[in-house]
Amino acid sequence: MSGWLVICDKHQVTTQDFHDKHNIQLVVDCTGAHTAEHQYPPNTKVVNLPVNSTRNRNSELSLTVEAVALCLSRGGNVAIHCNQ
């Protein structure tokens, strides 16, 4: 069984209902910032991939790819969001 990539906005990814409805097991945060507006439901696994920072993006890319592949292979869905 394999999971799905779910492209969403910051409002969707911060609600428990969205996580439950779409079986979100991992969030890929592409914002590069942790602020109060990005408060995820409790126990949410999050990896960061700051797409606007080449140095930071490159250092996080392999970890992010591994985490996403593992989650998808286990049948979980991955939510990817930016600031929109």
mmCIF file of the N, C-alpha and C atoms, coordinates in Angstrom:
data_MODEL
# 
_entry.id   MODEL 
# 
loop_
_atom_site.group_PDB 
_atom_site.id 
_atom_site.type_symbol 
_atom_site.label_atom_id 
_atom_site.label_alt_id 
_atom_site.label_comp_id 
_atom_site.label_asym_id 
_atom_site.label_entity_id 
_atom_site.label_seq_id 
_atom_site.pdbx_PDB_ins_code 
_atom_site.Cartn_x 
_atom_site.Cartn_y 
_atom_site.Cartn_z 
_atom_site.occupancy 
_atom_site.B_iso_or_equiv 
_atom_site.pdbx_formal_charge 
_atom_site.auth_seq_id 
_atom_site.auth_comp_id 
_atom_site.auth_asym_id 
_atom_site.auth_atom_id 
_atom_site.pdbx_PDB_model_num 
ATOM 1   N N  . MET A 1 1  ? 0.840  -1.179 0.000  1.00 0.00 ? 1  MET A N  1 
ATOM 2   C CA . MET A 1 1  ? 0.000  0.000  0.000  1.00 0.00 ? 1  MET A CA 1 
ATOM 3   C C  . MET A 1 1  ? 0.884  1.242  0.000  1.00 0.00 ? 1  MET A C  1 
ATOM 4   N N  . SER A 1 2  ? 0.486  2.242  -0.753 1.00 0.00 ? 2  SER A N  1 
ATOM 5   C CA . SER A 1 2  ? 1.287  3.459  -0.789 1.00 0.00 ? 2  SER A CA 1 
ATOM 6   C C  . SER A 1 2  ? 0.404  4.671  -0.527 1.00 0.00 ? 2  SER A C  1 
ATOM 7   N N  . GLY A 1 3  ? 1.042  5.724  -0.035 1.00 0.00 ? 3  GLY A N  1 
ATOM 8   C CA . GLY A 1 3  ? 0.313  6.934  0.307  1.00 0.00 ? 3  GLY A CA 1 
ATOM 9   C C  . GLY A 1 3  ? 0.327  7.948  -0.816 1.00 0.00 ? 3  GLY A C  1 
ATOM 10  N N  . TRP A 1 4  ? -0.176 9.128  -0.501 1.00 0.00 ? 4  TRP A N  1 
ATOM 11  C CA . TRP A 1 4  ? -0.313 10.223 -1.453 1.00 0.00 ? 4  TRP A CA 1 
ATOM 12  C C  . TRP A 1 4  ? 0.415  11.457 -0.955 1.00 0.00 ? 4  TRP A C  1 
ATOM 13  N N  . LEU A 1 5  ? 0.831  12.292 -1.908 1.00 0.00 ? 5  LEU A N  1 
ATOM 14  C CA . LEU A 1 5  ? 1.308  13.630 -1.590 1.00 0.00 ? 5  LEU A CA 1 
ATOM 15  C C  . LEU A 1 5  ? 0.101  14.554 -1.662 1.00 0.00 ? 5  LEU A C  1 
ATOM 16  N N  . VAL A 1 6  ? -0.097 15.352 -0.637 1.00 0.00 ? 6  VAL A N  1 
ATOM 17  C CA . VAL A 1 6  ? -1.226 16.268 -0.588 1.00 0.00 ? 6  VAL A CA 1 
ATOM 18  C C  . VAL A 1 6  ? -0.667 17.688 -0.541 1.00 0.00 ? 6  VAL A C  1 
ATOM 19  N N  . ILE A 1 7  ? -0.901 18.458 -1.594 1.00 0.00 ? 7  ILE A N  1 
ATOM 20  C CA . ILE A 1 7  ? -0.446 19.841 -1.639 1.00 0.00 ? 7  ILE A CA 1 
ATOM 21  C C  . ILE A 1 7  ? -1.538 20.692 -1.002 1.00 0.00 ? 7  ILE A C  1 
ATOM 22  N N  . CYS A 1 8  ? -1.175 21.458 0.010  1.00 0.00 ? 8  CYS A N  1 
ATOM 23  C CA . CYS A 1 8  ? -2.198 22.206 0.736  1.00 0.00 ? 8  CYS A CA 1 
ATOM 24  C C  . CYS A 1 8  ? -1.656 23.561 1.170  1.00 0.00 ? 8  CYS A C  1 
ATOM 25  N N  . ASP A 1 9  ? -2.538 24.353 1.753  1.00 0.00 ? 9  ASP A N  1 
ATOM 26  C CA . ASP A 1 9  ? -2.100 25.654 2.262  1.00 0.00 ? 9  ASP A CA 1 
ATOM 27  C C  . ASP A 1 9  ? -1.909 25.583 3.778  1.00 0.00 ? 9  ASP A C  1 
ATOM 28  N N  . LYS A 1 10 ? -1.407 26.663 4.332  1.00 0.00 ? 10 LYS A N  1 
ATOM 29  C CA . LYS A 1 10 ? -1.075 26.668 5.760  1.00 0.00 ? 10 LYS A CA 1 
ATOM 30  C C  . LYS A 1 10 ? -2.307 26.543 6.650  1.00 0.00 ? 10 LYS A C  1 
ATOM 31  N N  . HIS A 1 11 ? -3.453 26.967 6.165  1.00 0.00 ? 11 HIS A N  1 
ATOM 32  C CA . HIS A 1 11 ? -4.667 26.872 6.977  1.00 0.00 ? 11 HIS A CA 1 
ATOM 33  C C  . HIS A 1 11 ? -5.151 25.426 7.077  1.00 0.00 ? 11 HIS A C  1 
ATOM 34  N N  . GLN A 1 12 ? -5.085 24.709 5.973  1.00 0.00 ? 12 GLN A N  1 
ATOM 35  C CA . GLN A 1 12 ? -5.509 23.313 5.980  1.00 0.00 ? 12 GLN A CA 1 
ATOM 36  C C  . GLN A 1 12 ? -4.608 22.470 6.876  1.00 0.00 ? 12 GLN A C  1 
ATOM 37  N N  . VAL A 1 13 ? -3.314 22.647 6.737  1.00 0.00 ? 13 VAL A N  1 
ATOM 38  C CA . VAL A 1 13 ? -2.363 21.758 7.397  1.00 0.00 ? 13 VAL A CA 1 
ATOM 39  C C  . VAL A 1 13 ? -2.285 21.976 8.915  1.00 0.00 ? 13 VAL A C  1 
ATOM 40  N N  . THR A 1 14 ? -2.870 23.045 9.407  1.00 0.00 ? 14 THR A N  1 
ATOM 41  C CA . THR A 1 14 ? -2.832 23.286 10.843 1.00 0.00 ? 14 THR A CA 1 
ATOM 42  C C  . THR A 1 14 ? -4.089 22.792 11.566 1.00 0.00 ? 14 THR A C  1 
ATOM 43  N N  . THR A 1 15 ? -5.010 22.156 10.854 1.00 0.00 ? 15 THR A N  1 
ATOM 44  C CA . THR A 1 15 ? -6.236 21.685 11.504 1.00 0.00 ? 15 THR A CA 1 
ATOM 45  C C  . THR A 1 15 ? -6.231 20.160 11.671 1.00 0.00 ? 15 THR A C  1 
ATOM 46  N N  . GLN A 1 16 ? -6.668 19.722 12.826 1.00 0.00 ? 16 GLN A N  1 
ATOM 47  C CA . GLN A 1 16 ? -6.740 18.284 13.115 1.00 0.00 ? 16 GLN A CA 1 
ATOM 48  C C  . GLN A 1 16 ? -7.708 17.573 12.172 1.00 0.00 ? 16 GLN A C  1 
ATOM 49  N N  . ASP A 1 17 ? -8.815 18.218 11.834 1.00 0.00 ? 17 ASP A N  1 
ATOM 50  C CA . ASP A 1 17 ? -9.797 17.595 10.928 1.00 0.00 ? 17 ASP A CA 1 
ATOM 51  C C  . ASP A 1 17 ? -9.174 17.267 9.578  1.00 0.00 ? 17 ASP A C  1 
ATOM 52  N N  . PHE A 1 18 ? -8.363 18.175 9.058  1.00 0.00 ? 18 PHE A N  1 
ATOM 53  C CA . PHE A 1 18 ? -7.699 17.939 7.774  1.00 0.00 ? 18 PHE A CA 1 
ATOM 54  C C  . PHE A 1 18 ? -6.763 16.733 7.878  1.00 0.00 ? 18 PHE A C  1 
ATOM 55  N N  . HIS A 1 19 ? -6.005 16.659 8.955  1.00 0.00 ? 19 HIS A N  1 
ATOM 56  C CA . HIS A 1 19 ? -5.078 15.538 9.161  1.00 0.00 ? 19 HIS A CA 1 
ATOM 57  C C  . HIS A 1 19 ? -5.851 14.219 9.249  1.00 0.00 ? 19 HIS A C  1 
ATOM 58  N N  . ASP A 1 20 ? -6.941 14.226 9.994  1.00 0.00 ? 20 ASP A N  1 
ATOM 59  C CA . ASP A 1 20 ? -7.732 13.001 10.161 1.00 0.00 ? 20 ASP A CA 1 
ATOM 60  C C  . ASP A 1 20 ? -8.387 12.577 8.849  1.00 0.00 ? 20 ASP A C  1 
ATOM 61  N N  . LYS A 1 21 ? -8.985 13.519 8.153  1.00 0.00 ? 21 LYS A N  1 
ATOM 62  C CA . LYS A 1 21 ? -9.709 13.224 6.905  1.00 0.00 ? 21 LYS A CA 1 
ATOM 63  C C  . LYS A 1 21 ? -8.777 12.685 5.820  1.00 0.00 ? 21 LYS A C  1 
ATOM 64  N N  . HIS A 1 22 ? -7.553 13.189 5.770  1.00 0.00 ? 22 HIS A N  1 
ATOM 65  C CA . HIS A 1 22 ? -6.619 12.840 4.695  1.00 0.00 ? 22 HIS A CA 1 
ATOM 66  C C  . HIS A 1 22 ? -5.478 11.921 5.147  1.00 0.00 ? 22 HIS A C  1 
ATOM 67  N N  . ASN A 1 23 ? -5.573 11.372 6.354  1.00 0.00 ? 23 ASN A N  1 
ATOM 68  C CA . ASN A 1 23 ? -4.555 10.451 6.864  1.00 0.00 ? 23 ASN A CA 1 
ATOM 69  C C  . ASN A 1 23 ? -3.145 11.040 6.759  1.00 0.00 ? 23 ASN A C  1 
ATOM 70  N N  . ILE A 1 24 ? -2.994 12.285 7.178  1.00 0.00 ? 24 ILE A N  1 
ATOM 71  C CA . ILE A 1 24 ? -1.691 12.957 7.119  1.00 0.00 ? 24 ILE A CA 1 
ATOM 72  C C  . ILE A 1 24 ? -0.801 12.401 8.219  1.00 0.00 ? 24 ILE A C  1 
ATOM 73  N N  . GLN A 1 25 ? 0.326  11.823 7.822  1.00 0.00 ? 25 GLN A N  1 
ATOM 74  C CA . GLN A 1 25 ? 1.284  11.250 8.760  1.00 0.00 ? 25 GLN A CA 1 
ATOM 75  C C  . GLN A 1 25 ? 2.574  12.069 8.850  1.00 0.00 ? 25 GLN A C  1 
ATOM 76  N N  . LEU A 1 26 ? 2.781  12.948 7.860  1.00 0.00 ? 26 LEU A N  1 
ATOM 77  C CA . LEU A 1 26 ? 4.004  13.754 7.808  1.00 0.00 ? 26 LEU A CA 1 
ATOM 78  C C  . LEU A 1 26 ? 3.679  15.073 7.127  1.00 0.00 ? 26 LEU A C  1 
ATOM 79  N N  . VAL A 1 27 ? 4.268  16.163 7.624  1.00 0.00 ? 27 VAL A N  1 
ATOM 80  C CA . VAL A 1 27 ? 4.129  17.481 7.006  1.00 0.00 ? 27 VAL A CA 1 
ATOM 81  C C  . VAL A 1 27 ? 5.498  17.928 6.516  1.00 0.00 ? 27 VAL A C  1 
ATOM 82  N N  . VAL A 1 28 ? 5.562  18.358 5.268  1.00 0.00 ? 28 VAL A N  1 
ATOM 83  C CA . VAL A 1 28 ? 6.776  18.985 4.724  1.00 0.00 ? 28 VAL A CA 1 
ATOM 84  C C  . VAL A 1 28 ? 6.502  20.484 4.711  1.00 0.00 ? 28 VAL A C  1 
ATOM 85  N N  . ASP A 1 29 ? 7.201  21.200 5.573  1.00 0.00 ? 29 ASP A N  1 
ATOM 86  C CA . ASP A 1 29 ? 7.037  22.641 5.721  1.00 0.00 ? 29 ASP A CA 1 
ATOM 87  C C  . ASP A 1 29 ? 8.079  23.330 4.850  1.00 0.00 ? 29 ASP A C  1 
ATOM 88  N N  . CYS A 1 30 ? 7.627  23.992 3.789  1.00 0.00 ? 30 CYS A N  1 
ATOM 89  C CA . CYS A 1 30 ? 8.542  24.653 2.850  1.00 0.00 ? 30 CYS A CA 1 
ATOM 90  C C  . CYS A 1 30 ? 8.724  26.133 3.145  1.00 0.00 ? 30 CYS A C  1 
ATOM 91  N N  . THR A 1 31 ? 8.210  26.593 4.281  1.00 0.00 ? 31 THR A N  1 
ATOM 92  C CA . THR A 1 31 ? 8.275  28.020 4.595  1.00 0.00 ? 31 THR A CA 1 
ATOM 93  C C  . THR A 1 31 ? 9.646  28.471 5.081  1.00 0.00 ? 31 THR A C  1 
ATOM 94  N N  . GLY A 1 32 ? 10.360 27.589 5.758  1.00 0.00 ? 32 GLY A N  1 
ATOM 95  C CA . GLY A 1 32 ? 11.651 27.971 6.308  1.00 0.00 ? 32 GLY A CA 1 
ATOM 96  C C  . GLY A 1 32 ? 11.543 28.719 7.618  1.00 0.00 ? 32 GLY A C  1 
ATOM 97  N N  . ALA A 1 33 ? 10.325 28.802 8.180  1.00 0.00 ? 33 ALA A N  1 
ATOM 98  C CA . ALA A 1 33 ? 10.136 29.530 9.439  1.00 0.00 ? 33 ALA A CA 1 
ATOM 99  C C  . ALA A 1 33 ? 9.163  28.793 10.336 1.00 0.00 ? 33 ALA A C  1 
ATOM 100 N N  . HIS A 1 34 ? 9.406  28.872 11.626 1.00 0.00 ? 34 HIS A N  1 
ATOM 101 C CA . HIS A 1 34 ? 8.479  28.320 12.606 1.00 0.00 ? 34 HIS A CA 1 
ATOM 102 C C  . HIS A 1 34 ? 7.901  29.489 13.390 1.00 0.00 ? 34 HIS A C  1 
ATOM 103 N N  . THR A 1 35 ? 6.680  29.819 13.088 1.00 0.00 ? 35 THR A N  1 
ATOM 104 C CA . THR A 1 35 ? 6.024  30.918 13.784 1.00 0.00 ? 35 THR A CA 1 
ATOM 105 C C  . THR A 1 35 ? 4.701  30.419 14.340 1.00 0.00 ? 35 THR A C  1 
ATOM 106 N N  . ALA A 1 36 ? 4.033  31.275 15.075 1.00 0.00 ? 36 ALA A N  1 
ATOM 107 C CA . ALA A 1 36 ? 2.755  30.898 15.684 1.00 0.00 ? 36 ALA A CA 1 
ATOM 108 C C  . ALA A 1 36 ? 1.712  30.516 14.640 1.00 0.00 ? 36 ALA A C  1 
ATOM 109 N N  . GLU A 1 37 ? 1.832  31.036 13.426 1.00 0.00 ? 37 GLU A N  1 
ATOM 110 C CA . GLU A 1 37 ? 0.842  30.710 12.404 1.00 0.00 ? 37 GLU A CA 1 
ATOM 111 C C  . GLU A 1 37 ? 0.998  29.282 11.873 1.00 0.00 ? 37 GLU A C  1 
ATOM 112 N N  . HIS A 1 38 ? 2.069  28.605 12.226 1.00 0.00 ? 38 HIS A N  1 
ATOM 113 C CA . HIS A 1 38 ? 2.289  27.237 11.780 1.00 0.00 ? 38 HIS A CA 1 
ATOM 114 C C  . HIS A 1 38 ? 2.261  26.278 12.971 1.00 0.00 ? 38 HIS A C  1 
ATOM 115 N N  . GLN A 1 39 ? 1.188  26.303 13.705 1.00 0.00 ? 39 GLN A N  1 
ATOM 116 C CA . GLN A 1 39 ? 1.012  25.395 14.829 1.00 0.00 ? 39 GLN A CA 1 
ATOM 117 C C  . GLN A 1 39 ? 0.254  24.172 14.345 1.00 0.00 ? 39 GLN A C  1 
ATOM 118 N N  . TYR A 1 40 ? 0.955  23.063 14.241 1.00 0.00 ? 40 TYR A N  1 
ATOM 119 C CA . TYR A 1 40 ? 0.360  21.833 13.742 1.00 0.00 ? 40 TYR A CA 1 
ATOM 120 C C  . TYR A 1 40 ? -0.336 21.078 14.866 1.00 0.00 ? 40 TYR A C  1 
ATOM 121 N N  . PRO A 1 41 ? -1.244 20.167 14.515 1.00 0.00 ? 41 PRO A N  1 
ATOM 122 C CA . PRO A 1 41 ? -1.898 19.357 15.550 1.00 0.00 ? 41 PRO A CA 1 
ATOM 123 C C  . PRO A 1 41 ? -0.855 18.600 16.385 1.00 0.00 ? 41 PRO A C  1 
ATOM 124 N N  . PRO A 1 42 ? -1.201 18.246 17.619 1.00 0.00 ? 42 PRO A N  1 
ATOM 125 C CA . PRO A 1 42 ? -0.258 17.521 18.483 1.00 0.00 ? 42 PRO A CA 1 
ATOM 126 C C  . PRO A 1 42 ? 0.269  16.248 17.825 1.00 0.00 ? 42 PRO A C  1 
ATOM 127 N N  . ASN A 1 43 ? 1.527  15.946 18.068 1.00 0.00 ? 43 ASN A N  1 
ATOM 128 C CA . ASN A 1 43 ? 2.206  14.739 17.586 1.00 0.00 ? 43 ASN A CA 1 
ATOM 129 C C  . ASN A 1 43 ? 2.402  14.694 16.076 1.00 0.00 ? 43 ASN A C  1 
ATOM 130 N N  . THR A 1 44 ? 2.312  15.833 15.412 1.00 0.00 ? 44 THR A N  1 
ATOM 131 C CA . THR A 1 44 ? 2.543  15.879 13.968 1.00 0.00 ? 44 THR A CA 1 
ATOM 132 C C  . THR A 1 44 ? 4.038  15.761 13.695 1.00 0.00 ? 44 THR A C  1 
ATOM 133 N N  . LYS A 1 45 ? 4.404  14.860 12.812 1.00 0.00 ? 45 LYS A N  1 
ATOM 134 C CA . LYS A 1 45 ? 5.803  14.747 12.387 1.00 0.00 ? 45 LYS A CA 1 
ATOM 135 C C  . LYS A 1 45 ? 6.022  15.777 11.276 1.00 0.00 ? 45 LYS A C  1 
ATOM 136 N N  . VAL A 1 46 ? 7.075  16.577 11.423 1.00 0.00 ? 46 VAL A N  1 
ATOM 137 C CA . VAL A 1 46 ? 7.337  17.669 10.485 1.00 0.00 ? 46 VAL A CA 1 
ATOM 138 C C  . VAL A 1 46 ? 8.785  17.609 10.034 1.00 0.00 ? 46 VAL A C  1 
ATOM 139 N N  . VAL A 1 47 ? 9.001  17.765 8.725  1.00 0.00 ? 47 VAL A N  1 
ATOM 140 C CA . VAL A 1 47 ? 10.338 17.984 8.188  1.00 0.00 ? 47 VAL A CA 1 
ATOM 141 C C  . VAL A 1 47 ? 10.308 19.323 7.469  1.00 0.00 ? 47 VAL A C  1 
ATOM 142 N N  . ASN A 1 48 ? 11.438 19.998 7.492  1.00 0.00 ? 48 ASN A N  1 
ATOM 143 C CA . ASN A 1 48 ? 11.514 21.325 6.881  1.00 0.00 ? 48 ASN A CA 1 
ATOM 144 C C  . ASN A 1 48 ? 12.325 21.271 5.598  1.00 0.00 ? 48 ASN A C  1 
ATOM 145 N N  . LEU A 1 49 ? 11.803 21.936 4.581  1.00 0.00 ? 49 LEU A N  1 
ATOM 146 C CA . LEU A 1 49 ? 12.507 22.052 3.310  1.00 0.00 ? 49 LEU A CA 1 
ATOM 147 C C  . LEU A 1 49 ? 12.366 23.499 2.843  1.00 0.00 ? 49 LEU A C  1 
ATOM 148 N N  . PRO A 1 50 ? 13.223 24.388 3.355  1.00 0.00 ? 50 PRO A N  1 
ATOM 149 C CA . PRO A 1 50 ? 13.114 25.815 3.037  1.00 0.00 ? 50 PRO A CA 1 
ATOM 150 C C  . PRO A 1 50 ? 13.492 26.081 1.583  1.00 0.00 ? 50 PRO A C  1 
ATOM 151 N N  . VAL A 1 51 ? 12.511 26.113 0.706  1.00 0.00 ? 51 VAL A N  1 
ATOM 152 C CA . VAL A 1 51 ? 12.760 26.180 -0.731 1.00 0.00 ? 51 VAL A CA 1 
ATOM 153 C C  . VAL A 1 51 ? 13.419 27.474 -1.187 1.00 0.00 ? 51 VAL A C  1 
ATOM 154 N N  . ASN A 1 52 ? 13.336 28.544 -0.399 1.00 0.00 ? 52 ASN A N  1 
ATOM 155 C CA . ASN A 1 52 ? 13.929 29.815 -0.799 1.00 0.00 ? 52 ASN A CA 1 
ATOM 156 C C  . ASN A 1 52 ? 15.359 30.015 -0.308 1.00 0.00 ? 52 ASN A C  1 
ATOM 157 N N  . SER A 1 53 ? 15.922 29.008 0.335  1.00 0.00 ? 53 SER A N  1 
ATOM 158 C CA . SER A 1 53 ? 17.278 29.102 0.851  1.00 0.00 ? 53 SER A CA 1 
ATOM 159 C C  . SER A 1 53 ? 18.100 27.932 0.301  1.00 0.00 ? 53 SER A C  1 
ATOM 160 N N  . THR A 1 54 ? 18.911 28.194 -0.704 1.00 0.00 ? 54 THR A N  1 
ATOM 161 C CA . THR A 1 54 ? 19.664 27.127 -1.366 1.00 0.00 ? 54 THR A CA 1 
ATOM 162 C C  . THR A 1 54 ? 20.522 26.338 -0.393 1.00 0.00 ? 54 THR A C  1 
ATOM 163 N N  . ARG A 1 55 ? 21.249 27.026 0.470  1.00 0.00 ? 55 ARG A N  1 
ATOM 164 C CA . ARG A 1 55 ? 22.141 26.340 1.411  1.00 0.00 ? 55 ARG A CA 1 
ATOM 165 C C  . ARG A 1 55 ? 21.349 25.426 2.338  1.00 0.00 ? 55 ARG A C  1 
ATOM 166 N N  . ASN A 1 56 ? 20.298 25.957 2.955  1.00 0.00 ? 56 ASN A N  1 
ATOM 167 C CA . ASN A 1 56 ? 19.502 25.154 3.879  1.00 0.00 ? 56 ASN A CA 1 
ATOM 168 C C  . ASN A 1 56 ? 18.701 24.083 3.160  1.00 0.00 ? 56 ASN A C  1 
ATOM 169 N N  . ARG A 1 57 ? 18.164 24.414 1.987  1.00 0.00 ? 57 ARG A N  1 
ATOM 170 C CA . ARG A 1 57 ? 17.390 23.442 1.225  1.00 0.00 ? 57 ARG A CA 1 
ATOM 171 C C  . ARG A 1 57 ? 18.263 22.241 0.860  1.00 0.00 ? 57 ARG A C  1 
ATOM 172 N N  . ASN A 1 58 ? 19.443 22.491 0.382  1.00 0.00 ? 58 ASN A N  1 
ATOM 173 C CA . ASN A 1 58 ? 20.316 21.397 -0.037 1.00 0.00 ? 58 ASN A CA 1 
ATOM 174 C C  . ASN A 1 58 ? 20.705 20.501 1.131  1.00 0.00 ? 58 ASN A C  1 
ATOM 175 N N  . SER A 1 59 ? 20.897 21.081 2.309  1.00 0.00 ? 59 SER A N  1 
ATOM 176 C CA . SER A 1 59 ? 21.291 20.271 3.461  1.00 0.00 ? 59 SER A CA 1 
ATOM 177 C C  . SER A 1 59 ? 20.123 19.444 3.994  1.00 0.00 ? 59 SER A C  1 
ATOM 178 N N  . GLU A 1 60 ? 18.903 19.880 3.774  1.00 0.00 ? 60 GLU A N  1 
ATOM 179 C CA . GLU A 1 60 ? 17.725 19.180 4.277  1.00 0.00 ? 60 GLU A CA 1 
ATOM 180 C C  . GLU A 1 60 ? 17.102 18.237 3.249  1.00 0.00 ? 60 GLU A C  1 
ATOM 181 N N  . LEU A 1 61 ? 17.512 18.322 2.004  1.00 0.00 ? 61 LEU A N  1 
ATOM 182 C CA . LEU A 1 61 ? 16.844 17.591 0.931  1.00 0.00 ? 61 LEU A CA 1 
ATOM 183 C C  . LEU A 1 61 ? 16.877 16.078 1.119  1.00 0.00 ? 61 LEU A C  1 
ATOM 184 N N  . SER A 1 62 ? 18.017 15.495 1.435  1.00 0.00 ? 62 SER A N  1 
ATOM 185 C CA . SER A 1 62 ? 18.094 14.035 1.557  1.00 0.00 ? 62 SER A CA 1 
ATOM 186 C C  . SER A 1 62 ? 17.269 13.529 2.729  1.00 0.00 ? 62 SER A C  1 
ATOM 187 N N  . LEU A 1 63 ? 17.289 14.249 3.853  1.00 0.00 ? 63 LEU A N  1 
ATOM 188 C CA . LEU A 1 63 ? 16.471 13.864 5.006  1.00 0.00 ? 63 LEU A CA 1 
ATOM 189 C C  . LEU A 1 63 ? 14.985 13.928 4.651  1.00 0.00 ? 63 LEU A C  1 
ATOM 190 N N  . THR A 1 64 ? 14.587 14.974 3.958  1.00 0.00 ? 64 THR A N  1 
ATOM 191 C CA . THR A 1 64 ? 13.186 15.135 3.570  1.00 0.00 ? 64 THR A CA 1 
ATOM 192 C C  . THR A 1 64 ? 12.755 14.029 2.624  1.00 0.00 ? 64 THR A C  1 
ATOM 193 N N  . VAL A 1 65 ? 13.556 13.722 1.635  1.00 0.00 ? 65 VAL A N  1 
ATOM 194 C CA . VAL A 1 65 ? 13.226 12.668 0.667  1.00 0.00 ? 65 VAL A CA 1 
ATOM 195 C C  . VAL A 1 65 ? 13.085 11.317 1.376  1.00 0.00 ? 65 VAL A C  1 
ATOM 196 N N  . GLU A 1 66 ? 13.999 11.020 2.281  1.00 0.00 ? 66 GLU A N  1 
ATOM 197 C CA . GLU A 1 66 ? 13.925 9.752  3.026  1.00 0.00 ? 66 GLU A CA 1 
ATOM 198 C C  . GLU A 1 66 ? 12.664 9.679  3.883  1.00 0.00 ? 66 GLU A C  1 
ATOM 199 N N  . ALA A 1 67 ? 12.335 10.754 4.579  1.00 0.00 ? 67 ALA A N  1 
ATOM 200 C CA . ALA A 1 67 ? 11.149 10.769 5.437  1.00 0.00 ? 67 ALA A CA 1 
ATOM 201 C C  . ALA A 1 67 ? 9.874  10.621 4.614  1.00 0.00 ? 67 ALA A C  1 
ATOM 202 N N  . VAL A 1 68 ? 9.804  11.308 3.485  1.00 0.00 ? 68 VAL A N  1 
ATOM 203 C CA . VAL A 1 68 ? 8.626  11.217 2.610  1.00 0.00 ? 68 VAL A CA 1 
ATOM 204 C C  . VAL A 1 68 ? 8.497  9.809  2.041  1.00 0.00 ? 68 VAL A C  1 
ATOM 205 N N  . ALA A 1 69 ? 9.580  9.247  1.548  1.00 0.00 ? 69 ALA A N  1 
ATOM 206 C CA . ALA A 1 69 ? 9.540  7.892  0.976  1.00 0.00 ? 69 ALA A CA 1 
ATOM 207 C C  . ALA A 1 69 ? 9.103  6.868  2.017  1.00 0.00 ? 69 ALA A C  1 
ATOM 208 N N  . LEU A 1 70 ? 9.614  6.970  3.225  1.00 0.00 ? 70 LEU A N  1 
ATOM 209 C CA . LEU A 1 70 ? 9.247  6.043  4.291  1.00 0.00 ? 70 LEU A CA 1 
ATOM 210 C C  . LEU A 1 70 ? 7.762  6.163  4.628  1.00 0.00 ? 70 LEU A C  1 
ATOM 211 N N  . CYS A 1 71 ? 7.277  7.375  4.767  1.00 0.00 ? 71 CYS A N  1 
ATOM 212 C CA . CYS A 1 71 ? 5.875  7.603  5.090  1.00 0.00 ? 71 CYS A CA 1 
ATOM 213 C C  . CYS A 1 71 ? 4.970  7.043  3.988  1.00 0.00 ? 71 CYS A C  1 
ATOM 214 N N  . LEU A 1 72 ? 5.277  7.346  2.737  1.00 0.00 ? 72 LEU A N  1 
ATOM 215 C CA . LEU A 1 72 ? 4.461  6.872  1.617  1.00 0.00 ? 72 LEU A CA 1 
ATOM 216 C C  . LEU A 1 72 ? 4.484  5.356  1.518  1.00 0.00 ? 72 LEU A C  1 
ATOM 217 N N  . SER A 1 73 ? 5.637  4.754  1.746  1.00 0.00 ? 73 SER A N  1 
ATOM 218 C CA . SER A 1 73 ? 5.738  3.297  1.644  1.00 0.00 ? 73 SER A CA 1 
ATOM 219 C C  . SER A 1 73 ? 4.935  2.587  2.727  1.00 0.00 ? 73 SER A C  1 
ATOM 220 N N  . ARG A 1 74 ? 4.692  3.281  3.829  1.00 0.00 ? 74 ARG A N  1 
ATOM 221 C CA . ARG A 1 74 ? 3.900  2.708  4.922  1.00 0.00 ? 74 ARG A CA 1 
ATOM 222 C C  . ARG A 1 74 ? 2.411  3.017  4.784  1.00 0.00 ? 74 ARG A C  1 
ATOM 223 N N  . GLY A 1 75 ? 2.032  3.678  3.691  1.00 0.00 ? 75 GLY A N  1 
ATOM 224 C CA . GLY A 1 75 ? 0.627  3.973  3.438  1.00 0.00 ? 75 GLY A CA 1 
ATOM 225 C C  . GLY A 1 75 ? 0.132  5.280  4.009  1.00 0.00 ? 75 GLY A C  1 
ATOM 226 N N  . GLY A 1 76 ? 1.036  6.067  4.590  1.00 0.00 ? 76 GLY A N  1 
ATOM 227 C CA . GLY A 1 76 ? 0.632  7.373  5.123  1.00 0.00 ? 76 GLY A CA 1 
ATOM 228 C C  . GLY A 1 76 ? 0.656  8.430  4.045  1.00 0.00 ? 76 GLY A C  1 
ATOM 229 N N  . ASN A 1 77 ? -0.068 9.493  4.247  1.00 0.00 ? 77 ASN A N  1 
ATOM 230 C CA . ASN A 1 77 ? -0.075 10.603 3.312  1.00 0.00 ? 77 ASN A CA 1 
ATOM 231 C C  . ASN A 1 77 ? 0.806  11.729 3.830  1.00 0.00 ? 77 ASN A C  1 
ATOM 232 N N  . VAL A 1 78 ? 1.384  12.469 2.904  1.00 0.00 ? 78 VAL A N  1 
ATOM 233 C CA . VAL A 1 78 ? 2.304  13.566 3.229  1.00 0.00 ? 78 VAL A CA 1 
ATOM 234 C C  . VAL A 1 78 ? 1.698  14.882 2.766  1.00 0.00 ? 78 VAL A C  1 
ATOM 235 N N  . ALA A 1 79 ? 1.562  15.837 3.684  1.00 0.00 ? 79 ALA A N  1 
ATOM 236 C CA . ALA A 1 79 ? 1.075  17.171 3.343  1.00 0.00 ? 79 ALA A CA 1 
ATOM 237 C C  . ALA A 1 79 ? 2.269  18.081 3.107  1.00 0.00 ? 79 ALA A C  1 
ATOM 238 N N  . ILE A 1 80 ? 2.246  18.783 1.979  1.00 0.00 ? 80 ILE A N  1 
ATOM 239 C CA . ILE A 1 80 ? 3.317  19.726 1.635  1.00 0.00 ? 80 ILE A CA 1 
ATOM 240 C C  . ILE A 1 80 ? 2.696  21.110 1.560  1.00 0.00 ? 80 ILE A C  1 
ATOM 241 N N  . HIS A 1 81 ? 3.292  22.075 2.266  1.00 0.00 ? 81 HIS A N  1 
ATOM 242 C CA . HIS A 1 81 ? 2.728  23.427 2.231  1.00 0.00 ? 81 HIS A CA 1 
ATOM 243 C C  . HIS A 1 81 ? 3.802  24.494 2.274  1.00 0.00 ? 81 HIS A C  1 
ATOM 244 N N  . CYS A 1 82 ? 3.396  25.686 1.818  1.00 0.00 ? 82 CYS A N  1 
ATOM 245 C CA . CYS A 1 82 ? 4.247  26.858 1.901  1.00 0.00 ? 82 CYS A CA 1 
ATOM 246 C C  . CYS A 1 82 ? 3.466  27.921 2.670  1.00 0.00 ? 82 CYS A C  1 
ATOM 247 N N  . ASN A 1 83 ? 3.738  29.191 2.445  1.00 0.00 ? 83 ASN A N  1 
ATOM 248 C CA . ASN A 1 83 ? 3.058  30.256 3.188  1.00 0.00 ? 83 ASN A CA 1 
ATOM 249 C C  . ASN A 1 83 ? 1.679  30.604 2.671  1.00 0.00 ? 83 ASN A C  1 
ATOM 250 N N  . GLN A 1 84 ? 1.300  30.107 1.545  1.00 0.00 ? 84 GLN A N  1 
ATOM 251 C CA . GLN A 1 84 ? -0.010 30.457 0.959  1.00 0.00 ? 84 GLN A CA 1 
ATOM 252 C C  . GLN A 1 84 ? -1.148 29.812 1.689  1.00 0.00 ? 84 GLN A C  1 
# 
